[in-house]
Amino acid sequence: MQTTNPIAVSVLIRTFNSAKTLERVLSGLKLVEGEEYIIVDSGSTDSTLSISAAHGARIIHATGPFNYSKSLNAGFRAARNPWVLVISSHSIPVVADLLAVYRSVARELPPRVVVAYGPSTLDGKGPPDEQVRHYTQENYRSVYTACTNTNTLYRRSIWEEVPFDENIRTAEDKIWLLEVLKRDYAICLVPAARTLNKSQYSLRYMFLKGHSDFRSVPHKPQSLVDLALAVGSLTKRFLRGGMPVGNLVRFSAHALGQFFGSRQDYDNTPGK
């Protein structure tokens, strides 16, 4: 049964051997009465589950072959609250109270706005203008790259109407977004709800993730100039200070994977 608090949040985190960053994520979130952590775990063998249990999380063990959408849907089904924050196990809050920022925004959102995206940054920094902005199918493209399941607050009711598609391999967040926009819903960007993306995945994983992500949505081939601009942008951020060297290397591998993925045909078949 869901809480009677209309802005209470269920925090949903998908994990797999996430111990290196999970403690910092959970410690950076301040639940209030009636809120909860939900962990959907895909077979961790490190201390992920003990860290989750220490924070009072409900743990759901994902079964069968891994599928991003399947894990999300399992977590949403278990969620008791009207709002669900989907946050990555390596997306570390950099504001004093991330959930308070989201609750404040949720109080003011009109019913048509069904999801609020917070930036998952590579350096923890944000723009000086932190005004919440709304977008529709007509103007969402300027923030499309920020619309991911790394740090996002959903109305649970919209998930009941549009669950995540389990018949795809990846890019479930992008496909879901396009579907709700087609239904004339709106979204918003919350610049103040920042996190630091401290991915701990291997270079091989990041390359393959970038490759798979790009192939999973209709796309045009990237040029070497596109690749150089992407890696150059990451390098500039690193040289300015603040971005961990691990992020520079990992996300450069991701950009390289996107480049090669863009030069192959569209394919979002499960299991590939």
Secondary structure as UniProt FT lines:
FT   TURN            6..7
FT   STRAND          9..15
FT   HELIX           19..27
FT   TURN            33..34
FT   STRAND          36..41
FT   HELIX           48..54
FT   TURN            55..56
FT   STRAND          58..61
FT   HELIX           68..78
FT   STRAND          83..87
FT   TURN            89..90
FT   STRAND          91..93
FT   TURN            96..97
FT   HELIX           98..108
FT   TURN            111..112
FT   STRAND          113..117
FT   STRAND          120..121
FT   STRAND          133..135
FT   TURN            137..139
FT   HELIX           140..146
FT   TURN            149..150
FT   STRAND          151..155
FT   HELIX           156..161
FT   TURN            166..167
FT   HELIX           172..182
FT   TURN            183..184
FT   STRAND          186..189
FT   TURN            191..192
FT   STRAND          195..197
FT   HELIX           203..215
FT   HELIX           224..240
FT   HELIX           245..262
FT   TURN            270..271
//
